[in-house]
Amino acid sequence: MFSLLTLALASTASAACTRSFLQDIAATYIKAQTAGTPSLLPLNTPLTYVENDLHPALNASVLTTPLSIDFHRSVYDTTTCSTYTELNANSSSHPYVIVTLIRVDAATSKITTIDSVVSDDGDWIFDAKAHLSYALTEKWDPIPAEKRDTREVLLAAANAYLNQWGNVSLPVPLGTPCARLEGGLYTGSRNASSNSCFMPAFPMPLTVGNRRWVIDEEMGTVGMLNDFPFLEASKPNGTTPSSNMFYIVGGLIRYIHENTVCATRMCGR
């Protein structure tokens, strides 16, 4: 009897986490960041707040900074009740590109985790103006229901891209064309028929850890937060906060957006 009740409660909680509910959460997050008012969000107590792998107080976070947002894209994971939002604030007096993963307790409709990679001037190849210009040219269209990849296929493609940084012989399902937007650097300005997201080998094999993801089958997208153990390998933690957002069609990666934060400003230059 107990197990049946548990299953019923779990089913009710899962049903509460609809796509429209998560769209409302993401829209409210964007409003909160625009206003610099975290209290607009339905926050759980306690709340886990992470900003560039650190845990500042919410009243000392970037969420308290009003921003003019020029572009945003969100994806939604009803299985894990999570959202993933990329936003560009190029026209703000202090430009940012921010990527945020939000976890929600479906049973209470409260946000339990806000996890952000916040990049600005001095971060790896940061250029909010260029990022905005290129992002606006891309088409991340919903995938028709009969052509959608499974969660397993989508996550495997995203992980394969990061796994290859540790072993260049591992296969990665890159489509052609494929465009990578890394900070303000874009591969999509090359010949459209040969655009590539191929990454050459790093000087040393890299193990990309601390991966946290959101999977949206309808959008063919995996939003991934992770550490990038290269630019500041000599630092005590040996990593820098990074995000990778993948658009995957028919099992093949077509777009990648990457933003990486420097613990030491101007890292890698």
C-alpha positions in Angstrom: 0.0 0.0 0.0 2.8 2.4 0.9 4.6 1.8 -2.4 1.4 2.5 -4.4 0.9 5.7 -2.5 4.5 6.7 -3.2 4.1 6.0 -6.9 0.9 8.1 -7.0 2.6 11.0 -5.3 5.5 10.8 -7.6 3.2 10.7 -10.6 1.3 13.8 -9.4 4.6 15.7 -8.8 5.9 14.8 -12.3 2.6 15.8 -13.9 2.9 19.2 -12.3 6.1 19.9 -14.2 4.7 20.8 -17.6 6.5 22.6 -20.4 4.2 25.6 -20.0 5.1 25.7 -16.2 8.8 25.7 -17.0 8.3 28.4 -19.7 6.7 30.6 -17.0 9.7 29.9 -14.7 12.2 30.9 -17.4 10.2 34.0 -18.3 10.1 35.0 -14.6 13.8 34.5 -14.3 14.4 36.8 -17.3 12.1 39.4 -15.7 13.9 39.1 -12.4 17.3 39.6 -14.0 16.0 42.5 -16.1 14.8 44.2 -12.9 17.6 43.1 -10.7 15.0 41.7 -8.3 15.5 38.1 -7.3 12.3 38.2 -5.1 10.2 38.0 -8.3 11.2 34.4 -8.4 9.4 31.6 -6.5 12.4 30.7 -4.4 12.5 27.7 -2.1 13.9 28.0 1.5 16.7 26.9 1.6 17.9 27.8 -1.9 21.1 26.6 -3.5 22.6 29.6 -5.4 25.8 29.0 -7.5 27.6 31.7 -9.5 30.8 30.7 -11.3 31.2 27.7 -9.0 31.0 29.9 -5.9 28.2 30.4 -3.5 27.7 34.2 -2.9 24.7 35.5 -1.0 21.8 36.1 -3.2 21.8 39.8 -2.3 25.4 40.0 -3.6 24.7 38.1 -6.8 24.4 39.2 -10.4 20.7 38.7 -10.0 20.5 42.0 -8.1 22.0 43.9 -11.1 19.3 45.3 -13.4 20.3 44.4 -17.0 19.1 45.3 -20.5 18.7 41.9 -22.1 19.1 41.9 -25.9 18.7 38.2 -26.5 17.7 35.1 -24.6 17.0 31.5 -25.4 15.6 29.0 -22.9 15.1 25.2 -23.1 13.0 23.0 -20.8 13.4 19.6 -19.2 10.1 18.3 -17.9 11.8 15.0 -16.7 14.1 16.7 -14.2 11.9 19.9 -13.9 14.7 22.2 -15.0 15.3 25.1 -17.3 18.4 26.4 -19.0 18.6 30.0 -20.2 21.3 31.8 -22.2 21.0 35.6 -22.2 23.0 38.4 -23.7 23.1 41.9 -22.1 25.3 43.7 -24.6 23.4 47.0 -24.3 23.8 47.2 -20.5 26.4 49.6 -19.2 28.2 46.5 -18.0 27.7 43.9 -20.7 27.3 40.2 -19.7 26.6 36.9 -21.3 24.9 34.7 -18.6 23.9 31.0 -18.7 21.7 29.8 -15.9 20.4 26.3 -15.0 17.3 26.3 -12.7 16.0 23.3 -10.8 12.4 23.3 -9.5 10.6 21.2 -7.0 7.5 20.2 -9.0 5.6 19.3 -5.8 5.9 22.9 -4.4 6.6 24.8 -7.7 9.5 26.4 -5.9 13.0 27.0 -7.3 15.5 24.9 -5.3 18.7 25.7 -7.3 20.0 28.5 -9.5 23.3 27.7 -11.1 24.9 30.3 -13.3 28.0 30.9 -15.5 28.4 34.7 -15.6 30.9 36.0 -18.2 31.9 39.5 -18.8 35.0 41.6 -19.9 38.2 39.8 -19.1 36.7 36.3 -19.6 37.8 33.9 -22.3 37.3 35.5 -25.7 34.4 37.5 -24.3 32.7 39.8 -26.7 29.0 40.4 -25.9 28.4 42.4 -29.1 29.8 39.7 -31.4 28.0 37.0 -29.4 24.7 38.8 -29.9 25.4 39.4 -33.6 26.1 35.7 -34.3 23.4 34.3 -32.0 20.7 36.3 -33.8 21.6 34.7 -37.2 21.1 31.1 -36.0 17.9 29.0 -36.2 17.3 26.6 -33.4 14.0 25.3 -34.6 11.8 22.8 -32.7 12.2 19.2 -33.9 9.1 17.6 -35.4 7.8 14.9 -33.0 8.5 12.0 -35.3 12.1 13.1 -35.8 13.1 13.8 -32.2 16.1 12.1 -30.7 15.8 10.4 -27.3 17.3 11.9 -24.2 20.0 9.2 -24.3 21.0 10.1 -27.9 21.1 13.9 -27.1 23.1 13.5 -23.9 25.5 11.0 -25.6 26.3 13.5 -28.3 26.9 16.4 -25.8 29.1 14.1 -23.7 31.0 12.8 -26.7 32.1 16.4 -27.6 33.5 17.0 -24.1 34.9 13.5 -23.7 37.0 13.9 -26.9 39.0 16.6 -25.0 40.5 13.8 -23.0 41.0 11.4 -25.9 41.1 12.8 -29.5 40.5 9.3 -30.9 36.9 9.2 -29.5 34.2 9.8 -32.1 32.0 12.9 -32.0 28.7 13.1 -34.0 29.4 16.5 -35.6 27.1 17.5 -38.4 28.0 19.5 -41.5 27.6 22.4 -41.3 28.2 22.9 -37.6 28.9 26.3 -36.1 30.5 26.9 -32.7 30.1 30.3 -30.9 32.8 30.4 -28.2 32.7 33.7 -26.3 32.7 36.1 -29.3 34.5 33.8 -31.7 32.4 32.1 -34.4 33.2 29.3 -36.8 30.0 29.8 -38.8 31.4 32.7 -40.8 33.3 30.2 -42.9 32.0 28.5 -46.1 28.6 27.2 -45.1 29.1 23.8 -46.7 32.3 23.1 -44.6 31.6 24.9 -41.3 32.9 22.7 -38.6 32.7 22.4 -34.8 35.8 20.2 -34.8 38.2 20.9 -31.9 41.9 20.2 -32.3 43.7 18.3 -29.6 44.7 20.2 -26.5 48.3 20.1 -25.4 47.3 17.6 -22.7 44.3 15.3 -22.2 41.5 17.0 -20.3 39.0 15.5 -18.0 35.9 17.7 -18.0 34.1 17.3 -14.7 31.2 18.8 -12.7 28.8 18.3 -15.6 25.2 19.4 -14.9 22.7 19.3 -17.7 19.2 20.1 -19.0 17.8 18.0 -21.9 15.0 19.3 -24.1 13.9 16.7 -26.7 11.5 19.1 -28.4 14.2 21.6 -29.1 16.9 18.9 -29.7 19.1 20.8 -27.2 21.3 19.9 -24.3 22.4 22.7 -21.9 25.5 21.7 -20.0 27.4 23.5 -17.2 30.9 22.1 -16.6 34.4 22.9 -15.6 37.0 23.6 -18.3 40.4 22.3 -16.9 42.8 24.0 -19.3 43.1 27.7 -19.2 44.1 27.8 -15.5 45.3 24.3 -14.9 48.0 25.6 -12.5 45.3 27.1 -10.2 44.4 25.2 -7.0 41.1 23.9 -8.4 42.6 23.4 -11.9 39.4 24.4 -13.6 37.3 27.4 -14.8 33.5 27.6 -14.9 32.1 26.9 -18.4 28.9 26.3 -20.3 28.2 24.4 -23.5 24.8 24.5 -25.2 24.3 22.0 -28.0 21.6 21.9 -30.8 21.4 18.4 -32.1 19.4 17.2 -35.1 19.2 13.5 -36.1 21.9 12.7 -33.6 24.3 15.2 -35.1 25.5 18.4 -33.5 24.7 21.5 -35.5 25.4 24.4 -33.1 27.5 24.8 -29.9 27.5 27.8 -27.7 30.4 28.0 -25.2 31.1 30.6 -22.5 34.0 30.3 -20.1 34.8 32.4 -17.1 38.4 33.3 -16.0 39.2 33.1 -12.3 42.2 35.2 -13.2 41.1 37.9 -15.6 42.3 37.6 -19.2 43.3 34.0 -18.7 44.7 32.2 -21.7 46.0 35.4 -23.3 
